[in-house]
Amino acid sequence: MLTVGDILPEFNLTGVSGKTPDSFAPVTDKSYEGKWKILFFWPKDFTFVCPTEIVGYGELNGDFEDRDAVLIGCSTDTDFVHAAWRTHHEDLGDSPFVWLADEKKELATALGVLAKGEGVALRATFIIDPENIIRHVQVNDLSVGRNPQEALRILDALQTDELCPCNWTQGEETL
């Protein structure tokens, strides 16, 4: 698995930002140059834990944008499956960030987050700086959802370029 200090690998995937094929567009490792990126994977569309995470991240989209960061979701499903899930799950239709279709499992494999037995992406979160350097990695078991607020807290800490103690939050003193 790639880790802190590694470079985000090159990729060229289809991103889905809506419910129809006209919302499909290529997204590459260079698509968001100069921005912080929160790249998070979920195992499969049309599941139970995944939409709770997608909605949770989506609710914080404006907070991430305020920090010059872009959310990028990804699973190993296809672009058409992403569009169908957005269409048929009322909480996901207006998701404010792009979902990558890693159907060949190339990005999940390159990052080392493909679950060996299941052949789907683990619940992995990468915080990547504007130079495409991975600055944070978290991987959860397939059965455990993440806390998007914690990703925001870690982004805040990374952006200080200071030493941040345990449970530090934005506005508190650094060390």
NUDRENBA-57929 format. One record per atom (N, C-alpha, C): x, y, z; residue in one letter. Coordinates in steps of 0.1 Angstrom, whole numbers, plus 5000, padded with zeros to 4 digits. Layout:
residues N
XYZA...
***
This chain:
residues 175
500849885000M500050005000M500950125000M500550224992L501250354992L500950425005L501850505010T501750565023T502250715023T502250775034V502650915036V504050935029V504151035021G505351065014G505451015000G504550914997D504550864983D503750964974D503950954961I503351034951I502050964947I500951034945L499750984939L500050924926L499750794923P500050744910P499250804899P499850794887E499050844875E497850764873E496750834869F495550764866F494750844856F493850774849N492950844839N491650764840N490650814847L489450744850L488250824846L487050764844T485850844842T485250884855T485051014856G484351074867G482951094864G482051074874V480651084873V480151194883V479551294878S479051404887S477551424886S476851334880G475451344879G474751204876G473551214871K472751094869K472751044855K473351114845T473251074831T474651074825T474751004814P476050994807P476751134803P475851234802D476451364799D477251424811D477051364823S477851404834S479151324836S479451244826F480751164827F481851254820F483051254827A484151324821A485451264827A486451274819P487751214823P488351294835P488851214845V489551274856V490951204857V491951284858T493351234859T493951274872T495151224875D495951264886D496351414885D496151474874K496551614872K495251704871K494051654873S492851734871S492751844881S493251824893Y493051924904Y494451984908Y495252014899E496552074902E496452194911E497352194921G497352314930G496352304941G495552194942K494552174952K494852064961K494452064974W494451954982W493351854977W493551724979K492651624974K492351534985K491051504988I490651404997I490051294988I490751184986L490351074977L489950964986L488650924985F488250824994F487450714986F487750594989F487250474983F486150414991F485150354984W484150264991W484150144983W483650034989P483749904982P482849884970P481549914971K480649894960K479449984961K478850024950D477650094950D476550004953D475350064957F474149984961F474449894973F475149954983T475349884995T474749975007T475049935019F474449995030F475250105038F476550075040V477350165048V477850275038V478150245026C478750345017C477950475015C476650465013P475850595012P475950685024P476050625036T476250705048T477550785047T478550725042E479850795041E479750905030E479250865019I479150965007I478351085012I477251065018V476451175023V477151255033V477851185043G478651255053G479751345047G480451295037Y481451375030Y480751495023Y479651465016G478951565008G478551675017G478051645029E477651755038E478751855042E479951805041L481151885044L481851945032L481251925020N481951965008N482352115008N481452195013G481752345014G482952365023G482952295034D484152315043D485452275037D485452165029F486652125022F486952225012F486052275004E486252384994E486852505000E486352545012D486852655020D488352645023D488852525023R490252495026R491052465013R490552495002D491152474989D491352334986D490352244990A490452104988A489252054980A489451944973V488451884965V488251744970V486951704971L486551564974L486551484961L487051364962I486951274951I486651134956I485451094952G485050954957G485450854946G485550724950C485950624941C485450484945C484950404936S484750264938S485150194926S485150064927T485449974915T484249944906T483150024908D482050004899D482250094887D481350074877T481450144865T480750284865T481050364855D480350494855D478850484854D478350384847F476950364845F476250324859F477050244866V476550194879V476450324889V477550404888H477550524896H476250614893H476050634880A474850714876A473550654880A473450524879A472250454884A472050464899A473050454906W472950464921W472550614925W473150704918R472750844920R471250864917R470750794907T469350804902T468450744912T468750624917H467850544925H468050554940H468950634945H469150654960H468850804962H467750834968E467450974970E468451064977E469251004986D470251084993D471551114984D471651044973L472951054966L472851134953L471651154948G471351224935G472151354934G472151434944D472851564943D474151564950D474851454951S476151454957S477051554950S477751644958P478351754952P479851734947P480251614947F481651584942F481651464932F482751464925V482851364914V483151224920V482551124914W482850984918W483550914906W484750864909L485550794899L485150644897L485150604885A484750464882A486150394879A486550314889D487850234888D487550094884D486750074873E486249944870E487349834867E488449884862K489549794860K490449774872K490149844883K490749834896K492249874895K492549964886E493950004884E494350104895E493550204898L493950294909L493950234923L492950154926A492850084938A494049984940A494449924929T495649834929T496949914931T497050024923A498250104924A498450164938A497350204945L497450254958L497550144969L497250024965G497349904974G496149894983G494949934979V493749924987V492649834982V493049734973L492149644968L492049524978L490849494983A490649384993A490949254986A491949184992K492349064985K491248954982K490448924992G489448824990G488248874982G487848994985E486649044979E486849104965E488049154962G488249214949G487649354947G487349414958V486749554958V487649644966V487549774965A488349864973A487949864987A488949874996L488749885010L488250035012L487850055024R487350195028R488650275031R489250325021A490550395022A490350545020A491050625028T491050765026T492450815025T492650895014F494050955012F493851115012F494651175020I494751325019I496051355011I495851425000I496951444991I497151594989I498451644991D498651784990D498751834976D498851964974P498852024960P499951974951P500951914956E502051864948E501851714945E500651664949N500351524947N501051424956N501551474968I502251394978I501151354988I501151224990I500151165000I500651205014I499751275021R500051325035R499351255046R498351175042H497551095053H496950985046H496950865053V496250745048V495450685059V494250645057Q493450575067Q492750465059Q492750345065V492050235058V491150155069V489950145066N488950075075N488649945070N488149855078D487549725075D486349755066D485949665058L484849685049L483549715057L483449665069S482249685077S482149815085S483149895085V483150005094V483250135086V482250225087G482250355081G483250455087G483550555079R484550655084R483850775090R484650865096N484150995101N484651105092N483951155083P484451265074P484951385082P484351415093Q484751525101Q486251505105Q486651385108E488051355111E488951385099E488551355087A489351395075A489551545074A488451615078L488551765077L489551815088L489451755100R490351795111R491751765107R492051655101I493451615097I493951715086I493051745077L493451845066L493751975073L492952025082D493252145089D494652135096D494952025102A496252015109A497352015099A497251945088L498251935078L498552075072L497452155070Q497652285064Q498252385073Q498352355086T499052455095T500552445093T501152335088D502552315088D503252325101D502452295112E502952305125E502752165132E503252155144L503052035152L501652045159L500851945157C499451955162C499251845172C498951875185P498751765195P497551685193P497451575200C496251485200C494951565201C493951535193N492651595193N492651745190N493751795184W493851935180W492651965170W492152085171T491152125161T491452265157T490952305146Q491252435140Q490952545150Q491852645151G491752755160G492452735173G492852615176E493552585189E495052605186E495852625197E497252655195E497952525191E498952545183T499852435179T501052425188T501852325187L503052315196L504152385191L
***
